[in-house]
Amino acid sequence: MAAARPSLGRVLPGSSILFLCDMQEKFRHNIAYFPQIVSVAARMLRVARLLEVPVMLTEQYPQGLGPTVPELGAEGLQPLAKTCFSMVPALQQELDSRPQLRSVLLCGIEAQACILNTTLDLLDRGLQVHVVVDACSSRSQVDRLVALARMRQSGAFLSTSEGLILQLVGDAAHPQFKEIQKLIKEPAPDSGLLGLFQGQKSLLH
């Protein structure tokens, strides 16, 4: 398998991992578009399982912020508890054990906190980061917008869930394509991105 050139931001199942960040009960009523964000992250999780892409799940101070919400569908995953505003310290051992790893697909909350700091830490390790924009949010939409711009400035790729899913599957002849097609038949739910990006040419160009 030919190595993907980092500048292109290609994602391949054998060199990718999915990070699911802090989608917990206490955030349910505070994060903008929380149900939609979790729904999209759940779709990414189902695709990762179909394509045998490894998945890591964290929880921020679960004693106070509660467990991962059940609708994420993360049964069978062992969440790693953390207090740091980055997933990387908690997942250091996992990252070190995967020398073939090239790309991290990142979903969760909050964009200006744990998503941003995780992105910077991963980029600092030389990994490509693909922020799943329809699976990340914040309490404030200003924070969300500026965090996405900040991550892009630092070298992360902003992608939609469907764009990443189709990159991962690669070919309609893939043996799992029919199952994946069922998952993406309906568009991802609206999470306010059109309004967020409207007039923000500097973010998208």
C-alpha angles and dihedrals in degrees: 000000000000116000115251114241108245093225092062097054096220116171123212125183094233095056101034137088131191119227118199111194127205104312093166139160099254091057093054097097099032106052118083112246091000097160091049093047092051092046091055092045089051089054090051089050093051091050092047090054092049092050095040093242109158117246131206125194129196135188124203111228093327092191088070104022099042133229130313110285112260095230090070086074093223096148110146094030117109108223117220114222118224143168097193117100089237132064093217102082091052091047098040094112092048092050093047091052094057109067090166092060114120108152135043119197108206128204132165146051151001105015096198094043125031096007093051095044093045089051093051092047092050093047088050088058090055096254126137113243123206110192109206096221096194089052099050129074147149139211088257122049089208089058090047094052096045092045091054090050091047093051092049090049089054093053106269121137118238110215140164121239093247092049091054094043092055091047090052096049091042100183138042086227091065110121091235096045096099091055092045091047088060090055095051098037089100116052117250112271118267110267097176097265097131092056091042094053097039108124092000097118092153090063096051101037 
